[in-house]
Amino acid sequence: MYCQRQICRVPQVLSQERSYQITCRIQYSQNEGRKLDKVWTTLWNKVNGHPNVQPLIQVYWTTETTSFLMPYYSKNIAQEIDDMFCKNKKDGFEKVKKWLREVLSAMEYLESKGLCHLKLMSRYIFIAKDGRAVVGGLSRLNLANKPMESWDHKLLSVYFPPEFHPLNSFDGKFFDRWAYGILACECLTYLALRDVVKSSKNWRKHVYPTMCYIMDENNFTGFIRSAFPWGEKITDNEAKLALNFVQGFLRKDPKKRISPSDAMQHKFLGQDDEIGTGPDDMWTNHTFSFNLCD
């Protein structure tokens, strides 16, 4: 079982030795908690060096605490999108595509190292001063070649994939791919799922109908056009490509979810002419009616 530990966070510190601000995560832990800190440090060091992964600068150990130093980023991707919307920035759509591609690059790197993230949400996708998307929130990094248990993740329940059950183990790699699909959907539609779903206790009853409504082609097109300043210039084909891109991750069968490396070649991201197979049956074969304003 994952140990409960007290955590104190220093928001930001100006480093005299570096040209950027740093933040420090201080964990009060002993015994089993200390062992987990050492495991986490080893895993995090495996992915240091990728431009789209938050680096671990240094770790300090005392008899009671472990302190993790890392770069500080002032805004996450959701805050940046809010800022673009409020300031009527015309290049917002292309910027979001760039950030989504960079998050995929980080995911591909994690998978290449045999790791999974397990808390992939907009609050942990930071935007650096040079405009890069940086995947942070690495406190649940884990090995992807073993079954995950419910205490291994730290994802809000509204973002769980349909196969998730707290009493069953799950595959962290496919768990991350579903979470990325929700992240991409939120960024492209300007809809935070946690804000539009009234409850997430029962996935099929509460989350599924909302997702079906958003994933409808006409609704998705309307959302994506209203999400961005000058969004009326987004063509029908661009909106269809965006939906097709998202659909590649949001598939009921975990093994059919598109890999980060394949997704980076999707036509929507402007890298290649790859296009997915279309919507999963779960988005087209439903019998209920639903309105987002209900």
N, C-alpha and C positions, 0 to 999 in steps of 0.2 A: 504493500500500500504506500502511496506517495505521502511523505512526511509533511505535516503542517509546520510551517516555519514563519517566524515574524520577519517582515520585510520593511525596511526603511529606505526611501528613495531621496537622494539629494537632487533636486531638479536640474541644476546646471552650475558648473564651475568653470571659470575662465582659466585655462591652463597656461602658465607662463612659458612652458616648453613647447607648446604647440600653437598653431594659428587658428584653432577652433575650440569651441566650448565642449566640455565633457560632462557626462552625468554618471552618477555612481549608484549602483544597486547594492544595498547592504543587507545581508541575510544573517539573522541570528539563528545559528543552528549548531547542533552537536550530534555526535554519534552517527545515526543513520542519515540525518540531514547533511552532515559534513561529507559523508560518502557520496551522496547525491550531488553535492556541489562540485566534487572532484570529477565525477562522471560528466556533469554538464560542462565543466571547463574543458575537458578533453574533447567532447563533441563539438563545442563551439570553436575551438582552435582548429578543427578539421576544415571549417568553412571560412576561416579568416583569409582575407585577400581578394574576395570577389567584390567588385564595385557596387553591387546591388544587395549586399548582405551587411548588416550593421557589424562592424568589427569589434572584437574584444581587445581593448588596449592593454589591460593589465589586471591581474587578480592579486588582492592582498588578503593574507590569512592571519587571523589572531586566534586565540584560544576559544573565542565565542562567536566570532563573526567571519563572514566571507564578503569581501567587497569587490564588485565587478565594475571596472571603469570602461566606459564606452563613449563614442561621440554623442553629443546632444543635438537633436533636431527639433526645431521649434514648431513645425506643423506636420500633421499626417495628411494622407491623400484626401480624406474627406474634407478637412479644413481647407486644403488648397482648392478643391472643387467648389466649395462654398465661396471662397474668395474670387474665383474666376467668374462665378455666376453673378455675384454682387457687383463686380467691376466691369461686367459686360465684355469680357475678353473674347475676341473673335477666334483665337487659336485653341480654345479649350478642348474641342473634340480631338484634335491631333495630339495635344499634350496628354490627354487621358489614354489614348492608344499607345503612346510612347511609354507611359508609366506601366500600363498593363503588360507590355512586352518586356519591360525590365523586371517586373515581378516574376514573370515566367522564366526569365534568365536565372534569377535567384533560385527558383524552385527546381529548375533543371540541374543546377549546381548541387543543391541539397540532395536530390535523388542520385546524382552521380557519386556522391559520397556515402550513399546508403542511409540517408537521414530523412526524417519527416519533421514538419514544423509543429502541427497540432494546435495552433491558435491563430490561423491566418485570417485576419480581419482588417478592416480599414484603419482602425486605431493603431495598428502595428506596422503600417506601411508609411514610412516617413519620406518627406521630400527634402533632399539636401539643398544647400545654397546654390549649388551648380545645376540644379534642376533634375538630378537623378532620383529615381524611386529607390528606397532602401528598405529591405525587409528587416524589421526588428522583432521585438517580443520573442526572443529565442529561449525563453525559460522552460519550454517544454520540448526542446530538441530531443529526438529519440531515434533509435535505430529502426530503420524501416523493414528489416528482415525478421521481425518478431511480431507476434500479435500484440496489439495495444489493448489496455484496459481502460475503463471509464475514468479512472483518476489520472491517466497519462495526459489527457488533453486539457485545455483551458479555453474552450470555444463556447460562446453563448449558445444556448440550446436552440435558438431560432435558426442557427446556421448548420445544425447537424444534418448529415445525409440521411436519407430515408431508412437505410439499413442499420443505423445506429441504435443500440439498446444498452442501457447502463449495466446490464447483467451479462452482456456478451462481449467477447473480444472483437477487435476490428482491425482492418489494414490501414495503417497510418498514411501510406502513400495515396490511396484512393480517397481517404478522408480529406486530405489536403486538396485534392483535385476538385472535389465537390465544393469545398470552402472557397477556392479560387473562383469557381463559377458564380457563386453568390456575390463575391467581392466585385467581379467584373460587371455583373448585372446591376449592382448598386451604383457603381461609378458611372455607368452609361445611362442609367435612367433617373439618377438623382433621387432614388428612393432607398432609404435605409430600412431594411426588412424588419429590424427590431422596432421601428416606429410605426409600421403599418400592420404588423401582426399583433392582434390583441392579446394572444396567449400562445405559448409554444409547448404547453404540457403534452398535447396530443398532436404529433406532427401531421397525421393525415387529416385531422379535423380542423386544425388551426393554420398550419403553415402551408400545406399543400394547396388548398383553394386559392390562397393569396398568390402563390407562385404560378399557378395555372393562369390566373388573370393577367399577371405581368408578362408571362411567356407567350400569350396570344399575340400573333404577328401584328395585328392592327393596334392593339394596346401598346405593345413594345415600341412600335414606330412613333406613336403619339408621345410616349414618355421620353424617348430619346431626343425627339425634336424640341420638346419643352424643357429638356434638361440643360441645354446649352444656349448661350446667346447666339443669335443668328442660326439657331437650330433648324429653321425652316429651309435652310440651304442643304441640309442633309438629305440626299436623294433616297428614293425607295430602295434602291439597290444597296446603298451603304447601310441603311437600317436593317435590311435582310441579312447582310453579311455579319453585322454586329450580333444579331440574334442567333445566327447559325454558329458563330464563334462561341457564344455563351452556352448554347445547347450541347456543344461537344463535351462540356464538363458536367452538365446536369443530367446525367443518365442514371437510370435506376440500377442497372447492372454495374457495379463498381469497376469491373475489369474493362468495360467499354468506354470509360471516361478517357478522353484524349490526354495524351502525355504532354508535359510542358514542351519537349523538343518538337513534337509534331504541331502543337498549337502555335509555336513561334513561326511556323511556315504558312499559317492561315492567311488567306487573301485579305481578310479584314485588317490585318496588321501591316499589309503592304509589302510582305516579305516574299511571297510566292503566290501561286494560284491554287493552293490547297483549299478545299471547301469540305465541310463535314457532311455527314449523311442526312442531316435534317433532324427534326424533333424526335425525341424519345416518345414511345407510345403513352407514357405517363402524362405527357402534356396535351395530348390530343384526344385520348379516349377517357373522358370523364363525363359524368352525367349531371353535375350540379350547376347551378347558376350562381354567380358571385359578382359583387360590385365592391370596389376598393373603398367606397364611402359607406358601406353598410355598417 
